[in-house]
C-alpha cells in the first residue's frame, strides 16, 4: 500500500489524480451513508469516466443495496442505477474511491472493504476531512463534489456522455439548492453551463428531482408545517417527522430531502432544525442563513457538514433530542437566542 498523505491533507491536483487513475484496475466507488444528490450524481459520473479509461467499476452503498428512489431516473442512462451492498462485496479492490465523505465513519458497512483495498482515494469538498485515505482530491471551496468530478472529466478529455453531464449537474443543482445557496460560486455556473452545452436540460433535471413528488410526500410537508415551533425570538425554527408519518403516508425516507429547505424558507428565520425519527435514533438536519455555522454546531454532536448545511445523529426520544439540541443551541447561538 502506498504511503498515506501528510496530516495537513494537501490535495492532489486534478492532473495528479488522473495519473493515479491511469492504470486500469478493479475500482470500488462509495459515498456516505444516506447518500444525497451530490454523492450519487458524482459516483455515477465518475463510474462512467473510469469505465471509459478501462477500469472495472463497482458502485457500493454503505448500507443495503437500494439507492434512494428520488434519483432512480438515472436507470434510464448508460450504466443504470444499480448499486451493490457493501456487505455483499467479497473482493479486494485495487482502489477504493470515497466520494463526498470526509471521514471513515460515514462509510457504514463499506469500511471493511475500504480497509482491505490495495489503495484508497478520497474525492470530497467538505471542510472536515480527517486524512483517512492514502490520496486526497479536495477543495473546500467547491460547492459540490460533482464539480471536482467534472474537472476530472474535462481534464481527461474524455467524450462526455449523458450520464457524466447529468450526474455532475444533479450534484451541483442539489448541493447548491437550485444554484441559490451561499455556496454557489461562479465556477458552479461556469461548469453548469458546460454541462448544458454537453446536453443537459436544466428544466428536465429540475423536474426529475424536484417536481415529481408523491401525494404522500406533499402530505408530509403539511404535517411538518403544522408542527412548526420557534426559539430565539423567531430566528430558530424546528419541526419533526415520525416513524408513524412514513408508515401512514406510505413514503420512503429519501422523500424527506427537501424538508430542511422548507423550514429554512420561513421569513425571519436564521437557523432551521429538522428532527427525523428512525428506528432507535433521531437524525437531525440543520440549515442556516447568513453567517451562522451549523457545521461547527453539528460537530458538537459527532456530526458534520458545511457552514450552511449540516447534520448529525442522536438517540433517545424526539422530545429528549429537541430539549438537548435547543439547550446546546442556546449556548452556541447565544447572539440570536
LUMDREN-755225 format. One record per atom (N, C-alpha, C): x, z, y. Coordinates in steps of 0.02 Angstrom, whole numbers, plus 50000, padded with zeros to 5 digits. Layout:
// residues N
XZY/...
//
This chain:
// residues 337
500425000049940/500005000050000/500445000050062/500244996350112/500644995850173/500605002350214/501115003250255/501155009250296/500565009750344/500295015750350/499725016750394/499925015950467/499445014450509/499575013550580/499755020250612/500115020150667/500285026350702/499665029950726/499735036350738/499155040350757/498905038850827/499275034750865/498995032850930/498495027150923/498415024850860/497905019950844/497965013450883/498575011250894/498665004850928/498324999350888/497974995050924/497614989750891/498054983650878/497914980350822/498204973750810/497914968950861/498254963550874/497964958150913/497534953950866/497134949650895/496724945050855/497184940750811/497734938450839/498204934150802/498524938050745/498714944350756/499004948350702/498494949650647/497864950550666/497344951650617/497244945450574/497244939650605/497174933450567/497774932350520/498364934450542/498954933950498/498874938350437/498574944250447/498444948850392/497954945750342/497524941450367/496994938550326/497174931550298/497784929450308/497974922650288/497924921450213/498174926150174/498204925150101/497524926650069/497234921850033/496584922950000/496614928849952/496124933249957/496114939249916/495404941249899/495354946449858/494714949649844/494574954649900/494074953149941/493944957150001/493254960349997/493224966650018/492584970250024/492454971550098/491834970450120/491624972250187/491094977650183/491144982550227/490654988050227/490584990850297/489964992050318/489824995250382/489665002650373/489365005550423/489205012750422/488545014050388/488425020350371/487785022450345/487225020550394/486645018950367/486075016750408/486295011050455/486525005550427/486805000150468/486304997150517/486554995650577/486134992750629/486294985350638/486024982350690/486124975250701/486844973350713/487234977750745/487934976350757/488324976150691/488234981350651/488594981650587/488404975850541/487754974650533/487514969450487/487694962450512/487564961150576/487734954550603/488474953050599/488884958150613/489604957250610/489844955950539/489564959650491/489754958750421/489574951750397/488974949450412/488754942850389/489184937250420/489344937950484/489754932850517/490464932950491/490744938950482/491424939650457/491484937250385/490984938750345/490984936450275/491014928850272/490624925550315/490624918250317/491304915550337/491624918750386/492294916650408/492794917450351/492794923250319/493274924550265/493194919750207/492574918050192/492454913350137/492724906450153/492684904450217/492984897950236/493744898150231/494034904150234/494754904950229/494984905650156/494504905550110/494684905750039/494634912550006/494414917550042/494354924250013/493724924749970/493754929149920/493154931049882/492884937349915/492264937049938/491994942449980/491394945849947/491404952549949/490824956449927/490604960749986/489964960550001/489684964550056/489374970850026/489644976650044/489404982950017/488944986550066/488494990550038/488104995450077/488355002450058/488425006850108/488665013650094/488195017650049/487555015750050/487065019450011/486505014649990/486375014249925/485855009849900/486065002549902/485604998149884/485754991049884/485264986949925/484844990349964/484344986850005/484524987650079/484704982050110/484854982150181/484204982450221/484234984850283/483634985450325/483234978950328/482584979550316/482144973750315/482074970450382/482234973950436/482184971150503/482594964750511/483134964350471/483584958650478/483564953950418/483034954350379/483014950150319/482914942750333/482814940850397/482794933750414/483464930350399/483994934350393/484654931450376/484654928650305/484144930250266/484104927550199/484044919950201/483824917250257/483744910050264/484384906550286/484924910350296/485564907550316/486034907050256/486554902850264/487024902250209/487344909050195/487434910450131/487704916950112/487164922050099/486564920950127/485994925350114/486074932350143/485634936650121/485604943550147/485654948350088/486124946950044/486214950949983/486814955549990/486704961849975/487234966749977/487284970249910/487864973149896/487984976849834/488024984249850/487704988449810/487764995649819/488474997749804/488755001849848/489455003849840/489565007249772/489085011149750/489145014649686/489155010049626/488915003849636/488884999049580/489484994249580/489934995049629/490514990549633/491094993849597/491304990849541/491814993949499/492514991149506/492604986049548/493254982949554/493714986849601/494344984749602/494824987349650/495004981549697/494714981349756/494824975649801/495534975549829/495764969649845/496424969049877/496384971749949/495814970749981/495734972850050/495024975350062/494984981150092/494334984050111/494304983750187/493814980250215/493734979850287/493124983950308/493254988950349/492724993150376/492484990050442/491844988950448/491564985650506/491104990350545/491284991650608/490844995550652/490775002850631/491305005750604/491295012850585/491965015950603/491965021150646/492595023850670/492905029350626/492525031750577/492805036950534/492555036250463/492925039150418/492805038450346/492135041450325/491925046550360/491295049950342/490695045250346/490745039850385/490195035250393/490135030250336/490585030650287/490595025650233/490185027750173/489915033850173/489495035950117/489815035050050/489455031950003/489705031049935/490265025849930/490385022249984/490925017249983/491615020249991/491655026750005/492305030050014/492745029149952/492455029649893/492845028949831/493145021949825/492775016949844/493035010049843/493595009349895/493485012149953/493985012050007/494635015249983/494585020949950/495175024749929/495595021049876/495275016949836/495655013449784/495855006349804/495665004149863/495824997349886/496574996649897/496824990549887/497534989249897/497754989749969/497314988050015/497464988350086/496804989350124/496854991950185/496254993550223/496324991450296/495764989250324/495734987050394/495074989450424/495104991950485/494504993750523/494434988850581/493834986150590/493664982150649/493084985750683/493204988250744/492714992750774/492794993150849/492264995550883/492284996350956/492115003450978/492045008050931/491875014950950/492495018550979/492385023351024/492945026751055/493265032251013/492955033950956/493185039750918/493495037850851/493855032250849/494185030250787/494695035450766/494695037250702/495115042750678/495755040650644/495905034150642/496535031850614/496575032250539/496015031250504/496005032250432/496195026150391/496285020350424/496455014250388/497175012150401/497435007650360/498115005250369/498175000750431/497644997150446/497654992450502/497014993150543/497074991450607/496514992650653/496474987150705/495904983950709/495754979350764/495184982550803/495334984850862/494824988450900/494864987250975/494294988351007/494254987751080/493674992051102/493824997851130/493285002451150/492894999651210/493164994651243/492804991551298/492344985951277/492364984151213/491934978851188/491224981551180/490714977851199/490034980351194/489774980651122/490104977151077/489894976951007/490474974750964/490474977050901/490984974850854/490934967350843/490334964650849/490234957450840/490644953250889/490814956050947/491224952350994/491934951450967/492184956650932/492844956150901/492844951050845/492304951050806/492244946150752/492214939050782/491854938350836/491804931850869/492484929450893/492894933950918/493564932050940/493984929750882/493904932850824/494254930550763/494024923550744/493374922450747/493104915850729/493374910450776/493374911950841/493604907050890/494354905750883/494744911050872/495474910350867/495674906750803/495264907550751/495404904250687/495264896750690/494894894850741/494704887850750/494314885250690/493934889750659/493524887750603/492914883950628/492624879850585/491984876750601/491464882250605/491144882850662/490664888350672/490004886650637/489834890650588/489224889550550/488644893450583/488024891750566/487454895350595/487474902950585/487684905250526/487694912550515/488244915950555/488794912550566/489324915550609/489054916650679/488744911550707/488494911950776/487904916850781/487434916350735/486844920650738/487034927950724/487474929050676/487684935950660/488004939250720/488454935750754/488784938650813/488294939450871/487824934750878/487334935250932/486874941350922/486634942250861/486214948050846/486594954550858/487234954550840/487654960350853/487664962050927/487814957050968/487844958151040/487164959951070/486654956351050/485984957351078/485734964451064/485834966851003/485564973450985/485974979151015/486634978451016/487044984051041/487054984351117/486834979051151/486784979151224/486064979951248/485594980751201/484894981451221/484644975551259/484644969651228/484434963451261/484904961851319/485544963651314/486024962351367/485834966051432/485574972251424/485354976051482/485674982951488/485984985451434/486284992151436/486924992051478/487174998051493/487774998851534/488394995751502/488384995051436/488974992251402/489014984651405/488514981451435/488504974151440/489034971851489/489494967751465/490064965451505/490014957951518/490444955651562/490494948451575/490684944751510/491144947851472/491354944851409/490764944051361/490294948751363/489704948251320/489304942051336/489204940751401/488814934851421/489194928351406/489854928551416/490254922551401/490214920951327/490314926051285/490284924951213/489594922851191/489084925951219/488394924051202/488264916751220/488534914651277/488464907651296/488794902951246/489374905051220/489714901051169/489294900651105/488974906151088/488554906251028/487944901751037/487664901851096/487094897451111/487324890151106/487914888751133/488184881951130/488304879851057/488414884951014/488524883450943/487874882750904/487304883850938/486674882650906/486184888350904/486374894250926/485914899950926/485364898950977/484754900550957/484184900551003/484044907751025/484174909551088/484034916451110/483314918351100/482854913651111/482144915151102/481994916851029/482264912950983/482154914250912/482454920850891/483064922150913/483404928450895/482994934450920/482764934050982/482354939451010/481704940350971/481384934850954/480754935250917/480864938350848/481384936150813/481504938550745/481664946050744/482034948450793/482234955550793/481714960050827/481424957850882/481014962250923/480264960750922/480084954650906/479374952650913/479054950850847/479274953950794/478974952750728/478844959550697/478404963350727/478294970250707/477654971150668/477664976150624/477064977750585/476594982050626/475954982050607/475454986250640/475654993650632/475934995350574/476145002250563/476685004450611/477155000050627/477685001950673/477415002950744/476904999050763/476594999950828/476205006550831/475895008350776/475545014750772/476045020550777/476645019550749/477155024750755/477365025650827/477415020150865/477545020650937/477035025250971/476405024250952/475865028250982/475955035650966/476125037150904/476225044150885/476825047150922/477355043250927/477945045550963/477775047351035/477405043051068/477225044051138/476755050051146/476315051051098/475835056651102/476195063351096/476805063351070/477175069651061/477705070851114/477725066651165/478245067351216/478275074451244/478885076951251/478995083451282/479595082751329/479605086951380/480125086151431/480495092751443/481105091951468/481515097651489/481915095451549/482265100151579/482685098351636/482305095351694/481715098051707/481325095451763/481105088251753/481005086351691/480775079551676/481335074551666/481965076851670/482525072151661/482755071351589/482515075751546/482645075151474/481975074451439/481915069251398/481305068251359/481495068451285/481055071451245/481175071351173/480515070651136/480565067951076/479985067151033/480235066650962/479775065950915/479965066050845/479495061850803/479755059950744/479335056750693/479465060350628/478955060650586/478985064650525/478975060350462/479135063450406/479085060050342/478375057750329/477895061950350/477195060250340/477005053950379/477305052950437/477175046850476/477335040650435/477915040650404/478125034850365/477665033650305/477475039050273/477045038450214/476345035950233/476065038950285/475385037150306/475335030150335/475865027950369/475845021350401/476145015850358/476455017850302/476735012850256/477295008850286/477725012150324/478285008550355/478955011250330/479485007450342/480145009450320/480545012550377/481095015750360/481505019150410/481795014350461/481955008150439/482275003550486/481805001250541/481155002750535/480685000750587/480675005750645/481135010550644/481175015450699/481735013750748/482075008150738/482675006750777/482545006450852/481945004350873/481805003750944/481515010050976/481385015250936/481065021250964/481475024751018/482135025551010/482515028851064/482475025151130/482425018551128/482385014651189/481715015851224/481185016851185/480535018551215/480585024951255/480905029951225/480985036451260/481415035651322/481945031951317/482405030951373/482065027351432/481545023551418/481225019551470/480765023651516/480635029951499/480185034051540/480475035151610/480065034051660/480295034751729/480545041751743/481125042251775/481405048651794/481835051851741/481825049151681/482205051951625/482935049651628/483395054251614/484105052551610/484365052851538/484065057251498/484285058151429/483675058151384/483725054251329/483175053751281/483425056151213/483005060251180/483185063051115/482625061551065/482795058251011/482325056850957/482535060650895/482065064550867/482185068050805/481785064550750/482125062650697/481805059050643/481885063050578/481325065350551/481345069350490/481475064950429/481955067050388/482085063950324/482105069450272/482175067450209/482195072450156/482805076950165/482695083250175/483205088550180/483645088150242/483485083750290/483895083350351/483505080350409/483795080950468/483505078150528/484025073650560/483835067350571/484285062750606/484095062850680/484605063250722/484495063750794/484825057850829/484425054250869/484685048650908/484655050450982/485185048851018/485245050551088/485355044251130/485035043951187/485145038551235/485215041451305/485605038251347/485715040851414/485715035251466/485525037051525/485605032751584/486165035751626/486375032151677/486865034851723/487525036651690/487825042151713/488485044151690/488485049551636/487915051151609/487895056451558/488165053851492/488585057951460/488935055951399/488625059151338/488165055551305/487855058251246/488305057651184/488815053251188/489295052751133/489675059151125/489915061951180/490275068351177/489815073951155/489185073651177/488695078651156/488595078351080/488535072351053/488435071450981/489025074250941/489625073850969/490215076450935/490155083950922/489795087450963/489705094550954/489345096150888/488985091150863/488605092050801/488905087950743/489525085650753/489855081850700/489675074550699/489325072150751/489135065150755/489595061250800/489345055850828/489755051750872/489365045850899/489735041350929/489415035350957/489735033551023/489335031151069/489565028951134/489295033551189/489525032251249/489305036351306/488555036151316/488255030251309/487535029451322/487105029451260/487415029451201/487025029251138/487425032551083/487135037551052/487495041351000/486995044550952/487265047950903/486815051250855/487185056050810/486805060050774/487095064650726/486545066850677/486755070450626/486285073050576/486325080650576/485745083850571/485725091050566/485235093050512/485165099450501/484755101850445/484265107150468/483785108750426/483265113450444/482615109750460/482155113250492/481515110250510/481565106650577/481065102650592/481045099350657/481065104350714/480685109650708/480655114750761/481325118150770/481665119550714/482325122750718/482825118050751/482795111650732/483255106750761/483125105950836/482495105650855/482305105050925/482585110850966/482485116950942/482715122850978/483475122850985/483815121250931/484545121250932/484825116050980/484545110050978/484795104651019/484665105951093/484075108351109/483915109751180/484335115451207/484485120351165/484905125951187/485615123451203/485875119151159/486535116351170/486535111651231/486005107851238/485945103251294/485915107051360/485605112851359/485545117051419/486235118751447/486715119751401/487395121251422/487775114851441/487725109851398/488125103851408/487905099851469/487255099051477/486995095251533/486725099851588/487105105051602/486865110351648/486705107651718/487015102151737/486885099551804/486195096551812/485855095051756/485185092251763/484655096651729/484865101251687/484375105451651/484265112051687/
//
